[in-house]
């Protein structure tokens, strides 16, 4: 019998301290020897947007404090933002890493810093791929073709996603993705349909993140990887640097997340948020 301990945190929580804002994450800080199949089964059992499994870093991962695997209830991700920040916060608290944590993922090693209550990752340089035209995207998102505010592009700063600018916050709220059309238009290089739809607002950036899983449209609470990809999109448009803004996400699921996006003067992409620990538990499982 093996006992696996996990910690539940909320990532990208609100500045007012609401413990039930942001995006939930389960972190298994001692997961050496757990098989891929068992990690996937545990993630399905917990049914959170993501669950992370922490293992000792290998000789082929120089400079990393830990090797991390990220699983949704249905598949593994090579990188994701809120699992990165939440896992780094847990490991920093458990190991006393001094507020500087380097996590290795299948997508590469990501540095994370923890300062003044904010956990910050630095994303990888962006890569780009062309997206379908506005008419196709309009049908996929349930919007009029004239409501787009720029060129949609696939952006990859760790995991590829479609980034779609629209004219106003009302257009963000009006999105009603069609599962079939969206599944075709937003399909990334790993065969997963994902898109961030966003618009500027007085509060900063208003966004919703959609994906297809098990034949249905899902909407995420707070997506750090998409915030990083938005940073990559802005860099590709020649945004004046430095740049900082707050991305508010989760309107369609009635649970807001607050994500801080910073583009440095040299074009580095940083995503920050607050992490609140809210619980813990154990799994008692037969040996594999």
Secondary structure, 3 states (H helix, E strand, C coil): CEEEEEEEEEECCCCCCCCCCCEEEEEECCCCCCCHHHHHHHHHHHCCCEEEEEECCCCCCCCCCEEEEEECCCCEECCCHHHHHHHHHHHHHHHCCCCEEEEEECCEEEEEEEECCEEEEECCCCEEEECCCHHHHHHHHCCCHHHECCCCEEEECCCEEEEEEECCHHHHHHCCCCHHHHHHHCECCCCCEEEEEEEEECCEEEEEEEEEECCEEEECCCCHHHHHHHHHHHHHCCCCCCEEEEEEECHHHCCCEEEEEEECCCCCEEEEECEEEEEEEEEEECCC
